Each structure stands twice: as structure tokens, then as C-alpha cells.
Amino acid sequence: MIWISKRDILPGRMEAAGSSFQCGTDRMYTAAPAALGICEFTDPVDENATWSLRVFNDYNTGFKAHFPVPSPILFRMVFNVIPEWVPGPFPLGFSFSSQDYITEAVKSNDGNAAYTPYIFESDALIGPKPDFGKGF
């Protein structure tokens, strides 16, 4: 699963958002062994926006485990990170995954339906299907 989004941050709140996000991802590191990468970086054109990238090689031990309900991760993100975002949907969001994993992600959080899906099994996928097992 690959999730990419652009997130608008409240003006002047980028440092606080980044610091709180890092605390959350530090907890995700041990909670989600199939989270291959979770990062955010400031948009080079818009100082009040971040690009977010999440890469998982399994739904349950990656995607679902990176944001368990309930958990200290959930509370960190809900009370410290999300309030730094500009309210409303993300300006851009894309997901690349199997149909089953995207369906499960939307079941776990309706907000995931806002991401434009690219399904690995479809002919509409951009480029080849990634092989997350390479090197293992």
C-alpha cells in the first residue's frame, strides 16, 4: 500500500505539527512492523503545506497497526497533529493498493475514501505493480 497526500498546515504551525508528527511516528515504528516508510516534508513551494508518504507491505501489520484504535498513537495524532491541519479534505491524495486493502482502509476510516485510488489489479495503474518483497 502506498498513500500520498498534500496537507495544508495552519499558518505558523509547521514546527509544532512536525514535532508532534515525529512523536507519533516514533511510536508507529514499533507498533507497525510492516510500515516500510512514513514521512512528511514541507512543500518546497508552499511553506504552509506538507507532503505525506506512507508505504506498507501488509494491511494488518502495517496500515492498520500504524494507527491502532485506541492507542497512544491515536491520541497523539488526534490531539496534537490533526489540530495543526487546515480543516477540510486534503488538497491532493492518492492511494496505490489492492482493491481489498483499499476497501478495508475505507472501512476503518471513511476519510480514506477521499484519496484517489489506483488499484494494483486494474489496467489504470500508473507503472508496474511494486514488489515490496524484493531483497527478502
C-alpha distance (Angstrom), angle and dihedral (degrees) to the residues before:
residue distance angle dihedral
M1 . . .
I2 3.78 . .
W3 3.81 121.5 .
I4 3.80 122.1 -174.4
S5 3.79 126.5 178.1
K6 3.76 142.6 160.6
R7 3.81 112.1 -133.9
D8 3.79 125.5 -164.8
I9 3.81 113.4 -137.5
L10 3.79 124.4 -155.2
P11 3.82 110.1 -97.2
G12 3.80 112.0 -88.0
R13 3.82 93.5 10.2
M14 3.83 101.0 94.8
E15 3.82 95.2 104.2
A16 3.83 92.9 49.3
A17 3.80 91.3 45.6
G18 3.81 91.7 50.0
S19 3.79 94.3 47.4
S20 3.80 93.1 49.8
F21 3.81 91.4 44.1
Q22 3.82 90.3 53.7
C23 3.82 91.0 52.8
G24 3.81 89.0 52.4
T25 3.79 94.4 47.8
D26 3.80 91.3 47.6
R27 3.81 86.5 61.2
M28 3.81 92.1 44.4
Y29 3.81 90.1 57.4
T30 3.80 93.0 73.5
A31 3.81 97.2 28.3
A32 3.81 97.5 55.3
P33 3.83 113.7 40.7
A34 3.81 91.9 174.4
A35 3.81 92.3 56.2
L36 3.79 98.2 106.6
G37 3.79 94.3 -177.8
I38 3.80 138.4 -1.5
C39 3.78 118.0 178.2
E40 3.77 145.1 146.5
F41 3.77 129.5 -163.8
T42 3.77 134.3 -177.4
D43 3.79 114.5 -96.6
P44 3.83 106.9 -107.2
V45 3.82 90.7 -138.0
D46 3.82 101.6 38.1
E47 3.82 116.9 43.8
N48 3.82 90.0 -163.8
A49 3.81 96.2 57.9
T50 3.77 136.1 70.6
W51 3.76 133.5 -159.4
S52 3.78 113.4 -135.0
L53 3.80 125.3 -156.8
R54 3.81 126.7 -173.8
V55 3.82 122.5 178.4
F56 3.82 121.3 -175.0
N57 3.80 131.1 171.1
D58 3.82 94.8 -160.6
Y59 3.79 133.9 33.2
N60 3.82 100.2 -140.5
T61 3.81 101.5 37.2
G62 3.80 94.2 33.8
F63 3.79 118.4 25.5
K64 3.80 98.7 25.5
A65 3.82 94.1 37.8
H66 3.83 94.1 51.5
F67 3.81 89.9 66.8
P68 3.83 107.0 25.1
V69 3.81 119.2 -177.0
P70 2.99 114.8 -107.1
S71 3.80 106.4 14.6
P72 3.80 144.3 117.4
I73 3.82 86.5 -97.7
L74 3.80 91.2 58.4
F75 3.80 92.5 49.2
R76 3.82 92.9 46.2
M77 3.79 91.9 51.9
V78 3.82 97.6 40.0
F79 3.80 96.4 46.6
N80 3.81 101.7 31.9
V81 3.82 111.1 23.9
I82 3.80 108.4 30.7
P83 3.85 93.4 52.1
E84 3.83 87.5 61.6
W85 3.83 91.4 60.4
V86 3.79 123.2 91.8
P87 3.83 103.8 -107.1
G88 3.80 117.3 -103.0
P89 3.77 135.6 45.9
F90 3.79 121.8 -32.2
P91 3.82 111.7 -93.9
L92 3.83 90.5 -124.8
G93 3.78 132.4 14.4
F94 3.80 133.2 166.3
S95 3.80 132.5 177.5
F96 3.79 127.0 -165.1
S97 3.78 114.3 -165.8
S98 3.76 148.1 104.0
Q99 3.79 115.9 -63.2
D100 3.82 90.7 -114.6
Y101 3.81 93.3 55.1
I102 3.81 93.6 46.7
T103 3.81 90.6 48.6
E104 3.82 90.1 51.7
A105 3.83 91.9 46.1
V106 3.81 91.1 54.1
K107 3.82 90.6 46.8
S108 3.81 89.4 53.9
N109 3.84 92.8 48.2
D110 3.81 124.9 7.7
G111 3.81 89.3 -151.1
N112 3.81 89.4 72.2
A113 3.81 87.9 71.2
A114 3.83 87.8 72.9
Y115 3.81 90.5 71.4
T116 3.81 114.7 92.5
P117 3.82 102.7 -117.7
Y118 3.78 125.4 -136.5
I119 3.79 108.4 -169.0
F120 3.80 118.5 -147.3
E121 3.83 91.7 -144.0
S122 3.82 94.1 52.3
D123 3.79 131.1 86.8
A124 3.82 89.9 -125.6
L125 3.81 95.1 73.4
I126 3.79 115.3 122.7
G127 3.82 106.7 -123.6
P128 3.80 127.7 -23.6
K129 3.80 124.9 -31.0
P130 3.84 108.8 -93.0
D131 3.79 118.6 -112.9
F132 3.81 105.2 -140.5
G133 3.81 90.4 177.4
K134 3.82 95.4 66.9
G135 3.75 111.9 126.3
F136 3.80 94.7 18.0
